Amino acid sequence: MVEKLVLRNSSKKDEKILLDWRNNFETRKNSFNNKIISKSEHSKWFANIISNKKFKAIIGELNKKPFGVVIFEVISSSAFVSINLAPEKRGLGLGSMLLNRACLNFSEESNVILRAKIKKDNYKSLECFKKASFTPNKITSNIVYLENKICLIGAIEKIRSKNNVNWMNLMRLAFSVAPNEAKKIIRKIDDDDKKISKLLKILGK
C-alpha cells in the first residue's frame, strides 16, 4: 500500500511529539541551540507557535501518523523556514518532499520570500533544502543562508491564472455593453504590449 503524504496545521495534540523530536540527539547536534529543552520551555514556545499569526507550523502525516514538521516564521517580507523529522523517518527522502509541499502550501497564503539558515556541516539538511528549491545566497565560516523564490513565483502564477479569467470576463462585458469603445481600448492595450515586447527584447540581449 502506497503511503499518502497529508499536510495539516499543527494543533495542541502535537506538543509532546514535537518535544520528543526536538530533544533527539541528532536534532540537537544540528540545531543552533543544542541544549535539551524542558517541558515548560517547550510549552511556552509551542503555545506561541500555534497562536501567533507570525508563525505557521505544518505537520506531515503518512497514514495519519505524524512524521515531520515545517515551521515558518514571518519577518517583514520574508519567512524563515525550519524542518524536523521523526528520528525513524530520516534518510528516506521524506524531508525534501515534506518541505517542498509545505512551502508551496504556505506560499499560496503568504507572498514572501522563503529563507533558511543551516550549519555549514549539516550536509543532510542542506541537501534537503536544495532539493526543495532553496539556493545559497550567503555563506559564512559556519552558516549557510538559503532562499527560495520559486514558490513565490508559483504563487504569482496561480493568482495570475485566476486573474486572467477575470480579465476575459471583463472583455466579454465590455464588448457586450459598448463594443466600439471596447475596440478602441483593445487597440491601445495592443500598442502598449508591443512597446513592452520591445523593452523585453532589449533586456534579453
C-alpha positions as CSV (number, residue, x, y, z in Angstrom):
1,M,0.0,0.0,0.0
2,V,1.4,3.4,-1.1
3,E,1.6,5.8,1.8
4,K,-0.1,9.2,1.1
5,L,1.5,12.4,2.4
6,V,-1.0,14.6,4.0
7,L,-0.4,18.1,5.4
8,R,-2.3,19.7,8.3
9,N,-1.8,22.7,10.6
10,S,-0.2,21.8,14.0
11,S,-2.5,21.6,17.0
12,K,-2.3,21.1,20.7
13,K,-2.1,17.3,20.3
14,D,1.3,17.7,18.6
15,E,3.0,19.3,21.6
16,K,4.6,16.2,23.1
17,I,5.8,14.6,19.9
18,L,7.4,17.8,18.8
19,L,9.3,18.0,22.1
20,D,10.4,14.4,21.6
21,W,11.7,15.2,18.1
22,R,13.3,18.4,19.3
23,N,15.3,16.7,22.1
24,N,16.5,13.9,19.8
25,F,20.3,13.8,19.8
26,E,20.7,14.3,16.0
27,T,18.3,17.3,16.1
28,R,20.2,18.9,19.0
29,K,23.5,18.3,17.3
30,N,22.4,20.2,14.2
31,S,20.5,22.9,16.0
32,F,21.9,26.4,16.8
33,N,20.7,25.7,20.4
34,N,21.9,22.1,21.2
35,K,20.6,22.1,24.8
36,I,17.8,19.8,26.0
37,I,14.6,21.7,26.1
38,S,12.4,21.4,29.2
39,K,8.7,20.6,29.1
40,S,7.8,24.1,30.4
41,E,10.1,25.8,28.0
42,H,8.6,23.9,25.1
43,S,5.0,24.5,26.3
44,K,5.6,28.3,26.1
45,W,7.3,28.1,22.7
46,F,4.6,25.8,21.3
47,A,1.7,28.0,22.6
48,N,3.3,30.9,20.8
49,I,3.7,28.9,17.6
50,I,0.1,27.9,17.3
51,S,-1.4,31.2,18.5
52,N,0.8,33.9,17.0
53,K,-0.1,34.8,13.4
54,K,3.6,35.4,12.6
55,F,4.1,31.6,12.8
56,K,2.7,28.6,11.0
57,A,3.6,25.0,11.8
58,I,2.6,22.4,9.2
59,I,2.6,18.7,10.2
60,G,3.3,16.0,7.6
61,E,1.5,12.7,8.1
62,L,1.8,9.3,6.5
63,N,-1.3,7.0,7.0
64,K,-2.5,9.5,9.6
65,K,0.8,9.3,11.6
66,P,2.9,12.4,12.1
67,F,6.4,12.1,10.8
68,G,7.7,15.7,10.5
69,V,7.0,19.4,11.0
70,V,7.9,22.5,9.0
71,I,7.8,25.8,10.8
72,F,7.5,29.2,9.2
73,E,8.3,32.5,11.0
74,V,7.3,35.6,9.1
75,I,9.5,38.6,9.5
76,S,8.7,41.6,7.2
77,S,8.7,40.3,3.6
78,S,10.5,37.0,4.5
79,A,9.5,33.8,6.2
80,F,12.3,31.8,7.9
81,V,11.8,28.1,7.5
82,S,12.9,25.1,9.6
83,I,12.1,21.4,9.5
84,N,12.3,18.5,11.8
85,L,11.6,14.8,11.3
86,A,10.8,11.8,13.5
87,P,14.1,10.0,14.0
88,E,12.9,6.8,12.4
89,K,11.8,8.6,9.3
90,R,15.1,10.2,8.4
91,G,17.2,9.1,5.5
92,L,14.1,8.1,3.4
93,G,13.8,11.2,1.2
94,L,10.7,12.3,3.1
95,G,12.2,15.6,4.3
96,S,12.6,17.3,1.0
97,M,9.1,16.0,-0.1
98,L,7.5,17.5,3.1
99,L,9.5,20.7,2.8
100,N,8.6,21.3,-0.8
101,R,4.9,20.6,-0.2
102,A,4.7,22.7,2.9
103,C,6.5,25.6,1.2
104,L,4.1,25.5,-1.8
105,N,1.1,25.4,0.6
106,F,2.5,28.3,2.7
107,S,3.3,30.5,-0.4
108,E,-0.3,30.3,-1.6
109,E,-1.3,32.2,1.5
110,S,1.7,34.4,2.2
111,N,3.5,36.3,-0.5
112,V,7.0,36.3,1.0
113,I,10.5,35.1,0.1
114,L,11.3,31.9,2.0
115,R,14.7,31.8,3.8
116,A,16.6,29.4,5.9
117,K,19.9,29.2,7.8
118,I,21.7,26.0,8.3
119,K,25.0,24.9,9.9
120,K,27.6,24.5,7.2
121,D,28.4,20.9,8.3
122,N,24.8,19.9,8.3
123,Y,25.0,18.3,4.9
124,K,21.8,16.3,5.1
125,S,19.7,19.3,5.9
126,L,21.5,21.4,3.2
127,E,20.7,18.7,0.6
128,C,17.1,18.6,1.8
129,F,16.6,22.3,1.3
130,K,18.4,22.3,-2.0
131,K,16.0,19.6,-3.3
132,A,13.1,21.9,-2.2
133,S,14.4,24.7,-4.5
134,F,16.4,26.6,-1.8
135,T,19.6,28.1,-3.1
136,P,22.6,29.5,-1.1
137,N,22.8,33.3,-1.2
138,K,25.4,33.8,1.6
139,I,27.9,31.6,3.3
140,T,29.9,32.4,6.4
141,S,32.5,30.3,8.2
142,N,29.9,28.1,9.8
143,I,26.4,29.1,8.4
144,V,24.8,28.7,5.0
145,Y,22.0,31.2,4.3
146,L,19.5,30.0,1.7
147,E,16.4,31.4,0.0
148,N,13.6,30.1,-2.2
149,K,11.8,32.4,-4.6
150,I,10.5,29.6,-6.8
151,C,7.5,29.1,-4.5
152,L,6.6,32.8,-4.6
153,I,6.8,32.7,-8.4
154,G,4.5,29.7,-8.4
155,A,2.0,31.5,-6.2
156,I,2.1,34.5,-8.5
157,E,1.4,32.2,-11.5
158,K,-1.7,30.8,-9.8
159,I,-3.0,34.2,-8.9
160,R,-2.4,35.5,-12.5
161,S,-4.2,32.5,-13.9
162,K,-7.2,33.3,-11.8
163,N,-6.9,37.0,-12.8
164,N,-6.8,36.1,-16.5
165,V,-10.3,34.7,-16.0
166,N,-11.4,38.0,-14.5
167,W,-9.8,39.8,-17.4
168,M,-11.6,37.7,-20.0
169,N,-14.9,38.2,-18.3
170,L,-14.3,42.0,-18.3
171,M,-13.6,41.9,-22.0
172,R,-16.8,40.0,-22.7
173,L,-18.8,42.5,-20.7
174,A,-17.1,45.5,-22.5
175,F,-17.9,44.1,-25.9
176,S,-21.5,43.3,-24.9
177,V,-22.2,46.8,-23.5
178,A,-20.1,49.1,-25.5
179,P,-18.4,47.3,-28.4
180,N,-17.0,50.3,-30.3
181,E,-15.4,51.8,-27.1
182,A,-14.0,48.3,-26.2
183,K,-12.3,48.1,-29.6
184,K,-10.5,51.4,-29.1
185,I,-9.3,50.3,-25.6
186,I,-8.1,46.9,-27.0
187,R,-6.1,48.7,-29.7
188,K,-4.4,50.9,-27.1
189,I,-3.6,47.8,-25.0
190,D,-2.1,46.1,-28.1
191,D,0.1,49.1,-28.8
192,D,1.4,49.2,-25.3
193,D,2.0,45.4,-25.3
194,K,4.2,45.9,-28.4
195,K,6.2,48.6,-26.6
196,I,6.7,46.2,-23.6
197,S,7.7,43.4,-26.0
198,K,10.5,45.7,-27.5
199,L,11.7,46.5,-24.0
200,L,11.8,42.8,-23.0
201,K,13.9,42.0,-26.1
202,I,16.4,44.7,-25.0
203,L,16.5,43.2,-21.5
204,G,17.0,39.7,-23.0
205,K,20.1,40.7,-25.0
